[in-house]
Amino acid sequence: MEAMEPAWLQAIHPRTATAKEGSVKGAFQYNGGHGLTTFFVNVELAEPLRQQLAGQGLDPVDTVAFCQQAEGGWIAAFADEAMTKKVEFSLEEGQMQALMEANGIRLMHV
């Protein structure tokens, strides 16, 4: 699994917002203290990531993103809706934290 450049995820918007062109549906999962907490978002992908996913046969129109906390960081996975093609990247905890803060997202640990 290769490391993801933080700039590849340009923006993260609540699913209630209108999705911008180049965005995919996504879900984030983290341990909120009482088991896994999931929230749904639209993830705006930068051109380098869109090109990389296209090279793996993933069309942004049919792509979903999953970001989940992992040991020492995060895993960002992109797959087609049928889950037949999947590409995974790793992000360090600090990189994901900076990305979320830049987008006004705060994880609640209770």
C-alpha positions as MATLAB code, in Angstrom:
seq = 'MEAMEPAWLQAIHPRTATAKEGSVKGAFQYNGGHGLTTFFVNVELAEPLRQQLAGQGLDPVDTVAFCQQAEGGWIAAFADEAMTKKVEFSLEEGQMQALMEANGIRLMHV';
ca = [
       0.000    0.000    0.000;
       1.460    3.329   -0.994;
       1.307    6.556    0.961;
      -1.201    9.140   -0.163;
      -0.257   12.747   -0.721;
      -2.517   14.796    1.594;
      -3.201   17.305   -1.206;
      -4.893   14.526   -3.208;
      -8.009   14.991   -1.083;
      -8.879   18.600   -1.807;
     -11.936   18.931    0.389;
     -14.343   16.950    2.518;
     -17.961   18.119    2.652;
     -20.916   16.821    4.671;
     -23.129   14.600    2.527;
     -25.904   17.185    2.987;
     -23.928   19.649    0.829;
     -24.196   19.577   -2.952;
     -21.421   17.410   -4.396;
     -18.950   19.305   -6.546;
     -17.617   17.951   -9.832;
     -14.751   15.552   -9.153;
     -16.238   14.488   -5.818;
     -17.068   10.951   -4.755;
     -19.361    9.635   -2.029;
     -17.421    8.674    1.045;
     -17.574    7.413    4.598;
     -15.195    7.945    7.503;
     -14.970    5.498   10.397;
     -13.141    6.125   13.641;
     -13.242    4.885   17.205;
     -15.264    7.460   19.076;
     -14.810    5.757   22.438;
     -17.971    3.642   22.226;
     -17.068    1.560   19.192;
     -16.849    2.670   15.590;
     -18.486    5.929   14.566;
     -19.291    6.513   10.891;
     -20.053    9.773    9.127;
     -20.883   10.245    5.465;
     -19.262   12.870    3.266;
     -18.513   13.923   -0.283;
     -14.762   13.830   -0.920;
     -13.372   16.189   -3.548;
     -10.463   14.497   -5.331;
      -7.485   16.379   -6.766;
      -6.528   15.718  -10.387;
      -3.460   13.538   -9.567;
      -5.634   11.168   -7.531;
      -8.373   11.082  -10.178;
      -5.737   10.151  -12.765;
      -4.274    7.461  -10.518;
      -7.702    5.942   -9.870;
      -8.549    6.066  -13.585;
      -5.311    4.188  -14.265;
      -6.634    1.452  -11.960;
      -9.939    1.354  -13.845;
     -11.957    3.423  -11.364;
     -14.305    6.043  -12.821;
     -15.058    8.857  -10.310;
     -18.750    8.631  -11.249;
     -18.821    5.052   -9.900;
     -16.230    5.405   -7.118;
     -16.793    5.460   -3.363;
     -14.227    6.403   -0.726;
     -13.733    4.808    2.692;
     -11.383    6.302    5.269;
     -10.810    4.329    8.438;
      -8.504    4.723   11.399;
      -5.731    2.157   11.456;
      -2.682    1.503   13.599;
      -0.769    4.798   13.684;
      -2.767    6.493   10.932;
      -5.550    6.086    8.421;
      -6.360    3.902    5.434;
      -8.062    5.599    2.490;
      -9.658    3.088    0.134;
     -11.347    3.825   -3.171;
     -13.539    1.235   -4.864;
     -16.226    0.908   -7.482;
     -19.735    0.552   -6.091;
     -19.728   -3.184   -6.860;
     -16.453   -3.513   -4.856;
     -14.754   -5.380   -7.708;
     -11.867   -2.892   -7.989;
     -10.166   -1.349   -4.970;
      -7.142    0.903   -4.397;
      -5.808    1.605   -0.889;
      -3.504    4.312    0.400;
      -2.112    5.113    3.827;
      -2.139    8.495    5.554;
      -0.311    9.429    8.728;
      -2.477   10.531   11.656;
      -1.143   14.103   11.496;
      -1.848   14.371    7.772;
      -5.459   13.270    8.178;
      -5.918   15.504   11.225;
      -4.653   18.534    9.271;
      -6.924   17.675    6.337;
      -9.977   17.370    8.566;
      -9.191   20.578   10.460;
      -8.767   22.443    7.154;
     -12.287   21.276    6.264;
     -13.836   22.108    9.636;
     -14.254   18.467   10.696;
     -13.656   17.495   14.314;
     -13.771   13.915   15.523;
     -15.580   13.607   18.829;
     -13.960   11.252   21.331;
     -16.214   10.701   24.316;
];
